[in-house]
Amino acid sequence: MYAIAINGSPRKGGNTESLLKAVLAPLEQAGWDTELVRVGGKPVRGCIACYKCFENKDMRCSINTDLFNELAEKIFRADAVIMGSPTYFTDVSAELKAVLDRTGLVAIANGFALRGKIGAAVVAVRRGGGIHVFDTINHMYQMSQMIVPGSVYWNLGYGLNKGEVANDAEGMGNMQHLGEAINWLGKAIAPVRDSYPAPKGPVEGDI
């Protein structure tokens, strides 16, 4: 099985990256193929609501001038998608929001291509506002018929400067448990994931 972790922070080696690596560690130990991709700080434009993805139905976005389609191929191939973001004025980074919007719409346009996959949100936060970031990521997952595993608390890690999140023992423990939960869930649903019910009737994106 394959899990991709998407880092929405522009800070290389920052707290969001540390949290995502902590989630991936138990998956790697369990034999999953894993990949960590950083989109924060890179040029990723938002959805332009052209709806070409509904016309083309080729699992791609019509915008070919940034990294999104390369990333989308990995997302749609993955069994588990873990998206992480720092907290910017109580929400995700601009780059991760662009990825969320475009991934969600392309998935819906292609028969809910994320249906039955595992989706997990991870948030680095200095003090407050992290729950809204957590919700933003999970909203796309839930509208896409993904399966969102729980853990021992909200998937938040506290810290401001690089490396500070390692001092949040509860947060890091939560990431370890989240990775273990994704592993268990992935193995449990693998035999039946293709039978996950598809929506009936026309469905339109809300962008």
MARDO-884140 format. One record per residue (C-alpha): residue number from 1; x, y, z. Coordinates in nm, 3 decimals. Layout:
MARDO-884140
> i;c1;c2;c3
> NUM;X;Y;Z
...
END
This chain:
MARDO-884140
> i;c1;c2;c3
> 1;0.000;0.000;0.000
> 2;0.104;0.356;-0.068
> 3;0.061;0.668;0.147
> 4;0.141;1.022;0.040
> 5;0.193;1.304;0.289
> 6;0.153;1.656;0.149
> 7;0.325;1.935;0.337
> 8;0.156;2.273;0.293
> 9;0.425;2.461;0.483
> 10;0.684;2.671;0.297
> 11;0.929;2.606;0.581
> 12;1.157;2.316;0.493
> 13;1.229;2.102;0.797
> 14;0.962;2.281;1.001
> 15;0.704;2.160;1.250
> 16;0.450;2.050;0.988
> 17;0.714;1.832;0.825
> 18;0.808;1.679;1.161
> 19;0.446;1.590;1.233
> 20;0.394;1.432;0.891
> 21;0.712;1.226;0.926
> 22;0.587;1.102;1.263
> 23;0.264;0.981;1.097
> 24;0.454;0.808;0.816
> 25;0.698;0.629;1.047
> 26;0.463;0.351;1.166
> 27;0.335;0.306;0.811
> 28;0.689;0.254;0.685
> 29;0.750;0.006;0.967
> 30;0.435;-0.181;0.859
> 31;0.562;-0.213;0.503
> 32;0.380;0.073;0.330
> 33;0.543;0.269;0.050
> 34;0.544;0.632;0.164
> 35;0.627;0.967;0.013
> 36;0.648;1.317;0.159
> 37;0.590;1.604;-0.084
> 38;0.621;1.973;0.008
> 39;0.395;2.215;-0.183
> 40;0.420;2.509;0.055
> 41;0.618;2.795;-0.092
> 42;0.589;2.658;-0.446
> 43;0.374;2.810;-0.723
> 44;0.036;2.635;-0.707
> 45;-0.255;2.842;-0.833
> 46;-0.610;2.806;-0.714
> 47;-0.902;2.653;-0.902
> 48;-1.033;2.881;-1.180
> 49;-1.375;2.709;-1.198
> 50;-1.342;2.637;-1.570
> 51;-1.497;2.292;-1.519
> 52;-1.281;2.146;-1.796
> 53;-1.219;1.850;-1.565
> 54;-1.589;1.761;-1.604
> 55;-1.553;1.773;-1.982
> 56;-1.220;1.593;-2.013
> 57;-1.261;1.336;-1.733
> 58;-0.892;1.248;-1.758
> 59;-0.802;1.274;-1.387
> 60;-0.624;1.601;-1.455
> 61;-0.673;1.973;-1.407
> 62;-0.675;2.193;-1.717
> 63;-0.401;2.411;-1.564
> 64;-0.068;2.263;-1.671
> 65;0.166;2.540;-1.560
> 66;0.235;2.422;-1.205
> 67;0.302;2.104;-1.008
> 68;-0.061;2.007;-0.945
> 69;-0.115;1.736;-1.208
> 70;0.204;1.556;-1.108
> 71;0.085;1.567;-0.749
> 72;-0.270;1.463;-0.841
> 73;-0.141;1.146;-1.008
> 74;0.017;1.046;-0.678
> 75;-0.291;1.139;-0.475
> 76;-0.526;0.934;-0.692
> 77;-0.285;0.640;-0.683
> 78;-0.250;0.649;-0.304
> 79;-0.438;0.435;-0.054
> 80;-0.396;0.704;0.212
> 81;-0.359;1.081;0.172
> 82;-0.224;1.281;0.466
> 83;-0.232;1.659;0.426
> 84;-0.053;1.884;0.671
> 85;-0.052;2.260;0.713
> 86;0.073;2.530;0.946
> 87;-0.192;2.759;1.090
> 88;-0.220;3.085;0.896
> 89;-0.484;3.313;1.047
> 90;-0.679;3.004;1.158
> 91;-0.666;2.831;0.819
> 92;-0.448;2.630;0.584
> 93;-0.168;2.779;0.376
> 94;-0.268;2.925;0.039
> 95;-0.083;2.650;-0.148
> 96;-0.259;2.371;0.039
> 97;-0.598;2.537;-0.014
> 98;-0.528;2.538;-0.388
> 99;-0.442;2.168;-0.374
> 100;-0.757;2.091;-0.173
> 101;-0.988;2.275;-0.412
> 102;-0.842;2.136;-0.731
> 103;-0.807;1.781;-0.599
> 104;-1.165;1.777;-0.474
> 105;-1.312;1.905;-0.799
> 106;-1.107;1.677;-1.025
> 107;-1.204;1.382;-0.805
> 108;-1.575;1.462;-0.825
> 109;-1.549;1.515;-1.202
> 110;-1.399;1.169;-1.240
> 111;-1.661;0.965;-1.056
> 112;-1.546;1.051;-0.705
> 113;-1.193;0.925;-0.763
> 114;-1.108;0.963;-0.394
> 115;-1.398;0.743;-0.285
> 116;-1.296;0.487;-0.023
> 117;-0.942;0.622;0.022
> 118;-0.814;0.716;0.366
> 119;-0.775;1.087;0.438
> 120;-0.601;1.238;0.742
> 121;-0.534;1.599;0.838
> 122;-0.232;1.717;1.039
> 123;-0.187;2.068;1.176
> 124;0.105;2.260;1.322
> 125;-0.010;2.547;1.542
> 126;0.155;2.797;1.772
> 127;-0.140;2.844;2.009
> 128;-0.496;2.880;1.870
> 129;-0.685;2.837;1.543
> 130;-0.566;2.488;1.459
> 131;-0.909;2.324;1.475
> 132;-1.031;2.534;1.183
> 133;-0.731;2.421;0.977
> 134;-0.814;2.062;1.070
> 135;-1.175;2.116;0.959
> 136;-1.078;2.275;0.627
> 137;-0.881;1.968;0.523
> 138;-1.139;1.722;0.649
> 139;-1.424;1.901;0.470
> 140;-1.272;1.812;0.133
> 141;-1.218;1.454;0.246
> 142;-1.575;1.412;0.362
> 143;-1.726;1.567;0.049
> 144;-1.512;1.327;-0.156
> 145;-1.636;1.011;0.021
> 146;-1.301;0.947;0.184
> 147;-1.270;0.761;0.512
> 148;-1.126;0.970;0.796
> 149;-0.972;0.777;1.088
> 150;-0.976;0.911;1.440
> 151;-0.690;0.922;1.685
> 152;-0.645;0.996;2.053
> 153;-0.702;1.372;2.010
> 154;-0.720;1.633;1.734
> 155;-0.421;1.587;1.504
> 156;-0.242;1.900;1.626
> 157;0.118;1.964;1.723
> 158;0.220;2.277;1.914
> 159;0.529;2.481;1.835
> 160;0.646;2.800;1.665
> 161;1.013;2.773;1.577
> 162;1.163;2.482;1.388
> 163;1.183;2.170;1.600
> 164;0.965;2.297;1.884
> 165;0.686;2.053;1.803
> 166;0.914;1.770;1.916
> 167;0.863;1.901;2.271
> 168;0.489;1.840;2.242
> 169;0.489;1.482;2.367
> 170;0.110;1.446;2.346
> 171;0.101;1.580;1.991
> 172;0.381;1.356;1.872
> 173;0.219;1.057;2.041
> 174;-0.103;1.140;1.859
> 175;0.084;1.132;1.526
> 176;0.228;0.791;1.608
> 177;-0.118;0.660;1.688
> 178;-0.264;0.819;1.375
> 179;-0.011;0.634;1.160
> 180;-0.098;0.308;1.337
> 181;-0.470;0.374;1.286
> 182;-0.417;0.441;0.914
> 183;-0.225;0.114;0.884
> 184;-0.500;-0.082;1.059
> 185;-0.776;0.082;0.859
> 186;-0.596;0.041;0.529
> 187;-0.555;-0.331;0.581
> 188;-0.913;-0.367;0.703
> 189;-1.079;-0.197;0.407
> 190;-0.845;-0.308;0.128
> 191;-1.049;-0.619;0.035
> 192;-1.376;-0.426;0.005
> 193;-1.278;-0.069;-0.090
> 194;-1.388;-0.104;-0.452
> 195;-1.742;-0.181;-0.332
> 196;-1.774;0.154;-0.153
> 197;-2.107;0.297;-0.276
> 198;-2.096;0.569;-0.539
> 199;-2.334;0.866;-0.524
> 200;-2.653;0.840;-0.726
> 201;-2.769;1.120;-0.955
> 202;-2.583;1.427;-1.082
> 203;-2.326;1.586;-0.855
> 204;-2.174;1.929;-0.914
> 205;-1.881;2.093;-0.744
> 206;-1.947;2.404;-0.537
> 207;-1.655;2.611;-0.661
END
